[in-house]
Amino acid sequence: MFSAFASRFRRYQQMRDTMRQLQSMDDHQLADIGVQRGNIHHALRFGRF
């Protein structure tokens, strides 16, 4: 039970760190990887379109 919680928490931390990195990029850099600023959360959760 604890390992499941720890695994989910690690995934949350990784997603949060990735979100911060993407949010720090400018719009041109995001466009280069195929992500629009308004779609960062969706891209992290479900992958790019």
Steps between C-alpha positions, in 0.01 A plus 500: 500500500777744589692417182195589290478836676873559457477415131208738444678773693818457289291521183332817629840656577634412155191645334528818708869540412430445131214752517735760647761435232244534221351814652846658511542453123403776261227450239750435222667218694162348579401520133821315410386203707140527381337636815305822548518679833130448571534126440798422726291324763312295239823407323651377827196300592407348167799558271523737210214529251 
